[in-house]
Amino acid sequence: MNSDSHKVNEPQAEYQKSDNSRTIHFFSSFDEQEEFHRKQMALLTHEELLTKLDQMRRYFLREHLFSDGSWKPLAKTIRINTPHP
């Protein structure tokens, strides 16, 4: 089997709505797609990164959320141990 048989051979194109809210990108390889996503993440502000982190946290830890989307309270325990000599 030829090593070129697994490569995508389509032109790169970009379709864009008039309000610039969403775009469609076509990539020649998965590496090109990964590089594009890394550059997009690097352009995000700190606030956008924290918002994305919170979205991921709510998705992956959804079993710890109440039905209204709020977090379960954390148990707060303070323990004072005697020092060891």
All heavy atoms as an XYZ file, in Angstrom:
722
protein
N       0.842     -1.185      0.000
C       0.000      0.000      0.000
C       0.884      1.244      0.000
O       1.883      1.307      0.699
C      -0.914     -0.008      1.235
C      -1.890      1.147      1.231
S      -2.980      1.148      2.658
C      -4.146     -0.069      2.151
N       0.531      2.195     -0.762
C       1.268      3.434     -0.919
C       1.084      4.317      0.314
O      -0.016      4.436      0.829
C       0.760      4.142     -2.181
C       1.631      5.308     -2.565
O       2.289      5.895     -1.714
N       1.630      5.645     -3.830
N       2.160      4.957      0.800
C       2.042      5.830      1.981
C       1.235      7.093      1.673
O       0.700      7.715      2.577
C       3.424      6.215      2.490
O       4.103      6.994      1.520
N       1.121      7.467      0.402
C       0.332      8.644      0.028
C      -1.161      8.347     -0.005
O      -1.973      9.260     -0.114
C       0.767      9.157     -1.353
C       2.163      9.758     -1.312
O       2.590     10.145     -0.200
O       2.803      9.830     -2.369
N      -1.544      7.081      0.093
C      -2.969      6.742      0.003
C      -3.756      7.201      1.223
O      -4.967      7.305      1.175
C      -3.134      5.240     -0.188
O      -2.662      4.557      0.962
N      -3.089      7.499      2.337
C      -3.770      7.939      3.553
C      -3.822      9.455      3.683
O      -4.355      9.961      4.661
C      -3.086      7.352      4.784
C      -3.153      5.854      4.836
N      -4.329      5.171      5.008
C      -2.186      4.920      4.724
C      -4.083      3.879      5.010
N      -2.788      3.703      4.833
N      -3.296     10.173      2.747
C      -3.276     11.629      2.810
C      -4.519     12.204      2.148
O      -5.004     11.687      1.147
C      -2.033     12.203      2.129
C      -0.764     11.884      2.883
C       0.429     12.561      2.248
C       1.683     12.248      3.026
N       2.848     12.856      2.430
N      -5.013     13.280      2.737
C      -6.159     13.976      2.159
C      -5.634     14.920      1.096
O      -4.697     15.668      1.327
C      -6.914     14.767      3.253
C      -8.049     15.561      2.657
C      -7.417     13.812      4.314
N      -6.234     14.899     -0.067
C      -5.773     15.736     -1.153
C      -6.910     16.660     -1.587
O      -7.431     16.561     -2.684
C      -5.288     14.875     -2.328
C      -4.567     15.706     -3.361
O      -4.229     16.859     -3.110
N      -4.348     15.143     -4.526
N      -7.306     17.549     -0.693
C      -8.350     18.519     -0.988
C      -7.788     19.922     -0.803
O      -6.916     20.136      0.024
C      -9.544     18.318     -0.048
C     -10.228     16.991     -0.234
C     -11.394     16.814      0.720
O     -11.675     17.729      1.497
O     -12.018     15.751      0.670
N      -8.306     20.866     -1.525
C      -7.816     22.233     -1.346
C      -8.254     22.791      0.005
O      -9.286     22.410      0.548
C      -8.483     22.997     -2.488
C      -9.694     22.208     -2.811
C      -9.350     20.770     -2.539
N      -7.433     23.661      0.537
C      -7.790     24.319      1.789
C      -8.813     25.402      1.475
O      -8.645     26.183      0.550
C      -6.556     24.944      2.431
C      -6.847     25.592      3.759
C      -5.569     26.095      4.420
O      -4.479     25.818      3.951
N      -5.726     26.810      5.493
N      -9.880     25.431      2.221
C     -10.945     26.403      1.987
C     -11.479     26.891      3.317
O     -11.335     26.237      4.333
C     -12.066     25.778      1.165
N     -12.103     28.037      3.284
C     -12.692     28.599      4.486
C     -14.005     29.252      4.104
O     -14.058     30.074      3.201
C     -11.742     29.631      5.098
C     -12.247     30.226      6.377
C     -11.223     31.153      7.006
O     -10.037     30.803      7.060
O     -11.644     32.235      7.424
N     -15.072     28.858      4.787
C     -16.378     29.438      4.564
C     -16.727     30.261      5.786
O     -16.558     29.826      6.905
C     -17.431     28.344      4.350
C     -17.129     27.494      3.154
C     -16.479     26.277      3.292
C     -17.484     27.904      1.887
C     -16.194     25.493      2.189
C     -17.202     27.134      0.780
C     -16.558     25.929      0.940
O     -16.281     25.164     -0.147
N     -17.230     31.443      5.570
C     -17.447     32.358      6.683
C     -18.805     33.025      6.563
O     -19.202     33.453      5.483
C     -16.344     33.410      6.670
C     -16.216     34.164      7.940
C     -14.884     34.909      7.971
O     -14.084     34.833      7.058
N     -14.663     35.609      9.028
N     -19.515     33.099      7.699
C     -20.770     33.825      7.727
C     -20.469     35.320      7.723
O     -19.374     35.747      8.076
C     -21.555     33.473      8.990
C     -22.105     32.059      8.987
C     -22.632     31.698     10.333
C     -24.094     31.969     10.438
N     -24.646     31.549     11.731
N     -21.452     36.102      7.396
C     -21.235     37.540      7.307
C     -20.966     38.172      8.662
O     -20.294     39.191      8.763
C     -22.450     38.216      6.664
O     -23.603     37.969      7.447
N     -21.461     37.559      9.767
C     -21.248     38.154     11.087
C     -19.966     37.652     11.758
O     -19.711     37.957     12.913
C     -22.456     37.912     11.989
C     -22.714     36.435     12.227
O     -22.017     35.597     11.634
O     -23.618     36.131     13.025
N     -19.160     36.850     11.056
C     -17.871     36.352     11.546
C     -17.997     35.498     12.805
O     -17.034     35.361     13.548
C     -16.883     37.500     11.807
C     -16.495     38.223     10.534
O     -16.548     37.642      9.460
N     -16.135     39.478     10.657
N     -19.169     34.918     13.061
C     -19.332     34.150     14.285
C     -18.801     32.719     14.164
O     -18.327     32.162     15.131
C     -20.798     34.118     14.703
O     -21.567     33.465     13.711
N     -18.887     32.125     12.996
C     -18.425     30.756     12.833
C     -17.755     30.599     11.474
O     -18.162     31.209     10.503
C     -19.587     29.798     12.930
C     -20.302     29.894     14.258
C     -21.236     28.794     14.403
N     -20.595     27.898     15.369
C     -21.133     26.781     15.784
N     -22.266     26.399     15.299
N     -20.534     26.039     16.669
N     -16.750     29.742     11.428
C     -16.079     29.449     10.168
C     -15.906     27.941     10.038
O     -15.887     27.221     11.027
C     -14.697     30.117     10.086
O     -13.908     29.663     11.182
C     -14.795     31.627     10.113
N     -15.759     27.476      8.824
C     -15.460     26.082      8.539
C     -14.091     26.049      7.880
O     -13.835     26.791      6.933
C     -16.508     25.467      7.594
C     -17.879     25.505      8.239
C     -16.120     24.040      7.233
C     -18.985     25.046      7.314
N     -13.205     25.206      8.397
C     -11.850     25.100      7.861
C     -11.633     23.676      7.362
O     -12.093     22.724      7.975
C     -10.803     25.403      8.942
C     -10.919     26.765      9.520
N     -10.318     27.864      8.964
C     -11.578     27.226     10.604
C     -10.594     28.938      9.679
N     -11.367     28.573     10.682
N     -10.947     23.543      6.267
C     -10.552     22.246      5.736
C      -9.038     22.155      5.852
O      -8.321     23.092      5.518
C     -10.970     22.092      4.265
C     -12.456     22.053      4.088
C     -13.143     23.199      3.738
C     -13.153     20.879      4.281
C     -14.511     23.165      3.574
C     -14.522     20.834      4.114
C     -15.209     21.984      3.766
N      -8.545     21.011      6.330
C      -7.120     20.839      6.552
C      -6.600     19.682      5.714
O      -7.327     18.742      5.403
C      -6.844     20.566      8.034
C      -7.342     21.657      8.939
C      -8.523     21.503      9.648
C      -6.653     22.842      9.064
C      -8.994     22.498     10.480
C      -7.120     23.843      9.883
C      -8.285     23.680     10.588
N      -5.331     19.733      5.397
C      -4.698     18.678      4.605
C      -4.267     17.497      5.462
O      -4.081     16.404      4.959
C      -3.471     19.234      3.884
O      -3.849     20.287      3.033
N      -4.091     17.735      6.775
C      -3.655     16.656      7.658
C      -4.121     16.952      9.085
O      -4.530     18.068      9.405
C      -2.126     16.530      7.640
O      -1.551     17.687      8.213
N      -4.035     15.929      9.927
C      -4.388     16.121     11.333
C      -3.383     17.028     12.025
O      -3.731     17.775     12.938
C      -4.482     14.780     12.050
C      -5.669     13.966     11.629
C      -5.501     12.762     10.980
C      -6.959     14.411     11.873
C      -6.589     12.004     10.584
C      -8.058     13.669     11.485
C      -7.868     12.465     10.836
N      -2.124     16.966     11.607
C      -1.104     17.838     12.185
C      -1.418     19.303     11.895
O      -1.248     20.168     12.762
C       0.278     17.487     11.639
C       0.751     16.123     12.101
O       0.302     15.676     13.180
O       1.568     15.508     11.387
N      -1.864     19.583     10.692
C      -2.226     20.953     10.322
C      -3.424     21.432     11.157
O      -3.453     22.566     11.616
C      -2.569     21.001      8.836
C      -2.816     22.391      8.307
C      -3.141     22.380      6.820
O      -2.698     21.455      6.104
O      -3.837     23.301      6.381
N      -4.373     20.543     11.389
C      -5.532     20.885     12.204
C      -5.113     21.167     13.649
O      -5.558     22.137     14.264
C      -6.539     19.734     12.183
C      -7.731     19.966     13.090
C      -8.601     18.746     13.224
O      -8.274     17.675     12.721
N      -9.699     18.887     13.910
N      -4.238     20.325     14.185
C      -3.768     20.504     15.559
C      -3.019     21.825     15.716
O      -3.210     22.544     16.692
C      -2.877     19.323     15.940
C      -2.492     19.313     17.395
C      -1.716     18.066     17.757
O      -1.860     17.032     17.085
O      -0.952     18.142     18.725
N      -2.180     22.149     14.747
C      -1.436     23.416     14.778
C      -2.400     24.601     14.737
O      -2.211     25.595     15.440
C      -0.452     23.479     13.607
C       0.412     24.707     13.602
C       1.354     24.797     14.798
O       1.724     23.744     15.354
O       1.711     25.923     15.183
N      -3.442     24.516     13.923
C      -4.437     25.580     13.843
C      -5.131     25.773     15.195
O      -5.289     26.901     15.664
C      -5.477     25.253     12.761
C      -6.618     26.220     12.710
C      -6.480     27.448     12.082
C      -7.831     25.919     13.312
C      -7.536     28.346     12.046
C      -8.889     26.812     13.274
C      -8.741     28.030     12.639
N      -5.522     24.670     15.836
C      -6.202     24.770     17.130
C      -5.271     25.337     18.206
O      -5.712     26.098     19.078
C      -6.762     23.422     17.553
C      -7.976     23.034     16.770
N      -9.158     23.726     16.828
C      -8.190     22.031     15.897
C     -10.046     23.175     16.036
N      -9.475     22.133     15.437
N      -4.004     24.988     18.163
C      -3.036     25.554     19.120
C      -2.911     27.070     18.941
O      -2.865     27.815     19.918
C      -1.674     24.902     18.948
C      -1.603     23.521     19.499
C      -0.209     22.977     19.391
N      -0.182     21.622     19.903
C       0.695     20.722     19.542
N       1.628     21.024     18.661
N       0.649     19.513     20.045
N      -2.861     27.517     17.696
C      -2.775     28.959     17.444
C      -4.037     29.676     17.907
O      -3.967     30.777     18.445
C      -2.525     29.222     15.957
C      -1.127     28.868     15.519
C      -0.929     29.105     14.037
C       0.470     28.706     13.596
N       0.665     28.880     12.154
N      -5.207     29.053     17.704
C      -6.463     29.651     18.152
C      -6.503     29.756     19.675
O      -6.961     30.757     20.226
C      -7.662     28.829     17.648
C      -7.842     28.867     16.149
C      -8.080     30.278     15.636
O      -8.900     30.999     16.163
N      -7.335     30.651     14.614
N      -6.030     28.729     20.372
C      -6.003     28.769     21.843
C      -5.043     29.842     22.337
O      -5.304     30.501     23.344
C      -5.588     27.405     22.404
C      -6.656     26.343     22.300
S      -8.068     26.634     23.366
C      -7.357     26.283     24.960
N      -3.933     30.039     21.628
C      -2.954     31.046     22.035
C      -3.514     32.458     21.897
O      -3.067     33.371     22.591
C      -1.674     30.901     21.212
N      -4.498     32.648     21.019
C      -5.091     33.965     20.808
C      -6.156     34.318     21.850
O      -6.575     35.467     21.924
C      -5.710     34.048     19.410
C      -4.737     33.956     18.235
C      -5.505     33.896     16.923
C      -3.781     35.132     18.243
N      -6.585     33.345     22.651
C      -7.639     33.602     23.631
C      -7.123     34.444     24.795
O      -5.970     34.326     25.202
C      -8.195     32.277     24.170
C      -8.922     31.389     23.178
C      -9.347     30.091     23.854
C     -10.124     32.086     22.582
N      -7.999     35.271     25.353
C      -7.640     36.074     26.526
C      -7.708     35.188     27.769
O      -8.232     34.071     27.736
C      -8.611     37.254     26.690
O      -9.918     36.738     26.965
C      -8.651     38.124     25.449
N      -7.211     35.706     28.891
C      -7.256     34.952     30.139
C      -8.700     34.650     30.538
O      -9.004     33.559     31.002
C      -6.558     35.723     31.264
C      -5.090     35.877     31.046
N      -4.224     34.809     31.046
C      -4.336     36.966     30.816
C      -2.999     35.230     30.827
N      -3.040     36.543     30.677
N      -9.587     35.605     30.338
C     -10.998     35.408     30.683
C     -11.626     34.311     29.828
O     -12.374     33.461     30.324
C     -11.764     36.714     30.504
C     -13.202     36.639     30.942
C     -13.906     37.978     30.824
O     -13.266     39.015     31.074
O     -15.095     37.968     30.476
N     -11.315     34.299     28.538
C     -11.848     33.267     27.644
C     -11.304     31.885     28.010
O     -12.029     30.889     27.962
C     -11.516     33.591     26.189
C     -12.252     34.803     25.651
C     -11.714     35.280     24.316
O     -10.507     35.125     24.047
O     -12.527     35.809     23.529
N     -10.019     31.823     28.400
C      -9.430     30.555     28.814
C     -10.086     30.034     30.084
O     -10.362     28.834     30.216
C      -7.917     30.710     29.019
C      -7.093     30.868     27.749
C      -5.662     31.253     28.094
C      -7.124     29.600     26.922
N     -10.346     30.936     31.045
C     -11.006     30.517     32.280
C     -12.446     30.070     32.024
O     -12.934     29.121     32.639
C     -10.973     31.645     33.317
C      -9.607     31.897     33.953
C      -9.650     33.125     34.847
C      -9.182     30.684     34.759
N     -13.126     30.731     31.097
C     -14.482     30.326     30.735
C     -14.463     28.937     30.114
O     -15.290     28.078     30.436
C     -15.108     31.341     29.761
O     -15.124     32.619     30.382
C     -16.505     30.937     29.355
N     -13.506     28.692     29.230
C     -13.377     27.373     28.593
C     -13.039     26.313     29.638
O     -13.586     25.197     29.607
C     -12.297     27.427     27.512
C     -12.206     26.176     26.678
C     -11.184     26.308     25.580
C     -11.702     26.950     24.357
N     -12.693     26.208     23.619
N     -12.173     26.644     30.595
C     -11.825     25.717     31.667
C     -13.058     25.376     32.504
O     -13.291     24.218     32.847
C     -10.735     26.314     32.557
C     -10.366     25.509     33.797
C      -9.758     24.176     33.409
C      -9.428     26.300     34.675
N     -13.877     26.377     32.822
C     -15.083     26.142     33.603
C     -16.067     25.260     32.828
O     -16.699     24.368     33.407
C     -15.740     27.460     33.980
C     -16.902     27.259     34.931
O     -16.701     26.623     35.996
O     -18.014     27.719     34.602
N     -16.193     25.467     31.520
C     -17.069     24.629     30.699
C     -16.600     23.174     30.714
O     -17.402     22.252     30.860
C     -17.109     25.141     29.262
C     -17.821     26.451     29.084
C     -17.633     27.036     27.681
O     -16.800     26.584     26.914
N     -18.411     28.059     27.373
N     -15.284     22.972     30.592
C     -14.745     21.617     30.611
C     -14.923     20.985     31.987
O     -15.272     19.802     32.100
C     -13.262     21.623     30.219
C     -13.040     21.967     28.772
S     -11.350     21.859     28.128
C     -10.287     21.976     29.494
N     -14.714     21.774     33.035
C     -14.875     21.267     34.397
C     -16.316     20.831     34.644
O     -16.570     19.785     35.220
C     -14.488     22.380     35.373
C     -14.018     21.915     36.707
C     -13.516     23.083     37.482
N     -14.557     24.080     37.601
C     -14.850     24.719     38.723
N     -14.163     24.492     39.805
N     -15.810     25.600     38.754
N     -17.275     21.635     34.172
C     -18.689     21.292     34.339
C     -19.061     20.052     33.521
O     -19.914     19.273     33.929
C     -19.581     22.467     33.948
C     -19.541     23.583     34.949
C     -20.448     24.731     34.535
N     -20.326     25.815     35.475
C     -21.011     25.886     36.625
N     -21.855     24.955     36.926
N     -20.838     26.896     37.436
N     -18.417     19.858     32.381
C     -18.697     18.676     31.564
C     -18.107     17.414     32.202
O     -18.795     16.409     32.366
C     -18.149     18.862     30.145
C     -18.354     17.639     29.287
C     -19.597     17.365     28.733
C     -17.320     16.752     29.065
C     -19.806     16.224     27.961
C     -17.510     15.619     28.299
C     -18.753     15.361     27.755
O     -18.948     14.233     27.006
N     -16.819     17.460     32.543
C     -16.148     16.262     33.039
C     -16.518     15.921     34.477
O     -16.417     14.763     34.885
C     -14.629     16.392     32.893
C     -14.177     16.332     31.471
C     -13.641     17.447     30.862
C     -14.307     15.179     30.728
C     -13.231     17.409     29.538
C     -13.905     15.117     29.404
C     -13.371     16.243     28.817
N     -16.917     16.905     35.262
C     -17.288     16.662     36.658
C     -18.785     16.851     36.871
O     -19.228     17.208     37.954
C     -16.495     17.611     37.574
C     -14.975     17.497     37.484
C     -14.301     18.559     38.329
C     -14.522     16.102     37.930
N     -19.587     16.588     35.858
C     -21.025     16.848     35.931
C     -21.730     16.008     36.982
O     -22.771     16.391     37.476
C     -21.668     16.663     34.565
C     -21.566     15.285     33.978
C     -22.120     15.259     32.555
N     -21.833     14.008     31.882
C     -20.771     13.769     31.157
N     -19.863     14.719     30.995
N     -20.594     12.595     30.598
N     -21.158     14.862     37.372
C     -21.794     14.049     38.406
C     -21.702     14.712     39.781
O     -22.408     14.324     40.704
C     -21.201     12.633     38.447
C     -19.761     12.568     38.910
C     -18.757     12.709     37.777
O     -19.150     12.940     36.633
O     -17.561     12.594     38.054
N     -20.870     15.735     39.922
C     -20.740     16.459     41.190
C     -21.588     17.727     41.230
O     -21.543     18.468     42.209
C     -19.272     16.823     41.440
C     -18.376     15.623     41.509
N     -18.411     14.717     42.545
C     -17.441     15.166     40.656
C     -17.526     13.761     42.338
N     -16.922     14.019     41.190
N     -22.349     17.995     40.178
C     -23.193     19.188     40.110
C     -24.613     18.869     40.548
O     -25.106     17.760     40.373
C     -23.246     19.737     38.677
C     -21.978     20.320     38.094
C     -22.184     20.640     36.625
C     -21.577     21.565     38.840
N     -25.284     19.865     41.124
C     -26.714     19.748     41.379
C     -27.453     19.929     40.062
O     -26.889     20.368     39.059
C     -27.177     20.815     42.388
C     -26.733     20.536     43.802
C     -26.019     21.482     44.507
C     -27.052     19.341     44.434
C     -25.617     21.238     45.809
C     -26.664     19.087     45.728
C     -25.938     20.037     46.419
N     -28.740     19.636     40.052
C     -29.517     19.725     38.820
C     -29.616     21.156     38.293
O     -29.815     21.368     37.102
C     -30.918     19.153     39.032
O     -31.578     19.866     40.057
N     -29.463     22.168     39.174
C     -29.516     23.563     38.723
C     -28.174     24.067     38.206
O     -28.035     25.213     37.807
C     -30.031     24.475     39.834
C     -29.086     24.545     41.027
O     -28.101     23.776     41.073
O     -29.341     25.373     41.920
N     -27.134     23.206     38.196
C     -25.822     23.582     37.675
C     -24.863     24.118     38.724
O     -23.725     24.438     38.405
N     -25.297     24.223     39.980
C     -24.407     24.707     41.034
C     -23.602     23.539     41.604
O     -23.977     22.375     41.485
C     -25.209     25.390     42.139
O     -26.099     24.470     42.737
N     -22.475     23.868     42.208
C     -21.587     22.854     42.752
C     -22.027     22.438     44.138
O     -22.571     23.227     44.896
C     -20.157     23.392     42.823
C     -19.549     23.603     41.486
C     -19.434     24.778     40.819
C     -18.971     22.619     40.636
N     -18.838     24.582     39.606
C     -18.535     23.267     39.470
C     -18.780     21.252     40.752
C     -17.924     22.592     38.437
C     -18.171     20.582     39.716
C     -17.749     21.260     38.564
N     -21.775     21.190     44.472
C     -22.021     20.708     45.821
C     -21.030     21.384     46.762
O     -19.874     21.639     46.381
C     -21.849     19.199     45.891
C     -22.857     18.437     45.053
C     -22.606     16.953     45.114
C     -23.587     16.211     44.232
N     -23.342     14.773     44.200
N     -21.432     21.705     47.993
C     -20.504     22.366     48.909
C     -19.373     21.419     49.326
O     -19.554     20.203     49.403
C     -21.377     22.746     50.105
C     -22.558     21.849     50.025
C     -22.753     21.511     48.579
N     -18.219     22.004     49.560
C     -17.065     21.232     50.002
C     -17.100     21.082     51.518
O     -17.493     22.008     52.236
C     -15.764     21.936     49.609
C     -15.515     22.098     48.119
C     -14.269     22.942     47.893
C     -15.347     20.749     47.461
N     -16.708     19.932     52.000
C     -16.611     19.731     53.445
C     -15.387     20.482     53.946
O     -14.292     20.347     53.413
C     -16.499     18.246     53.754
N     -15.592     21.291     54.990
C     -14.488     22.083     55.546
C     -14.136     21.514     56.915
O     -14.897     21.643     57.860
C     -14.885     23.547     55.646
C     -15.174     24.154     54.297
C     -15.665     25.556     54.415
C     -15.986     26.051     53.015
N     -17.057     26.975     52.970
N     -12.999     20.882     56.990
C     -12.557     20.257     58.234
C     -11.189     20.800     58.592
O     -10.284     20.808     57.760
C     -12.468     18.727     58.073
O     -13.726     18.244     57.602
C     -12.103     18.063     59.365
N     -11.078     21.257     59.828
C      -9.784     21.728     60.335
C      -9.349     20.758     61.420
O     -10.089     20.498     62.370
C      -9.883     23.160     60.896
C     -10.294     24.113     59.784
C      -8.556     23.571     61.534
C     -10.548     25.517     60.254
N      -8.167     20.222     61.290
C      -7.646     19.269     62.251
C      -6.312     19.796     62.763
O      -5.425     20.141     61.979
C      -7.456     17.919     61.588
C      -7.151     16.819     62.541
C      -7.026     15.486     61.874
N      -7.537     15.519     60.505
C      -7.482     14.507     59.687
N      -6.954     13.393     60.053
N      -7.948     14.596     58.452
N      -6.175     19.846     64.076
C      -4.926     20.297     64.695
C      -4.235     19.077     65.267
O      -4.771     18.397     66.140
C      -5.185     21.353     65.783
C      -5.901     22.563     65.166
C      -3.874     21.758     66.464
C      -6.343     23.594     66.158
N      -3.057     18.795     64.770
C      -2.277     17.656     65.238
C      -1.186     18.148     66.177
O      -0.639     19.238     66.002
C      -1.632     16.915     64.061
C      -2.639     16.279     63.154
O      -3.723     15.907     63.590
N      -2.293     16.166     61.876
N      -0.865     17.310     67.127
C       0.266     17.641     68.009
C       1.560     17.398     67.264
O       1.664     16.432     66.500
C       0.219     16.789     69.285
O       0.226     15.417     68.916
C      -1.037     17.076     70.100
N       2.523     18.270     67.435
C       3.793     18.096     66.723
C       4.558     16.872     67.240
O       4.504     16.528     68.418
C       4.559     19.381     67.001
C       3.876     20.018     68.147
C       2.507     19.464     68.251
N       5.242     16.231     66.338
C       6.081     15.076     66.712
C       7.471     15.576     67.039
O       8.014     16.442     66.351
C       6.144     14.076     65.567
C       4.807     13.452     65.258
N       4.241     12.510     66.072
C       3.943     13.657     64.248
C       3.082     12.149     65.562
N       2.873     12.842     64.445
N       8.084     15.013     68.135
C       9.443     15.481     68.507
C      10.511     15.065     67.544
O      10.489     14.331     66.695
C       9.688     14.856     69.873
C       8.648     13.797     70.048
C       7.575     14.030     69.032
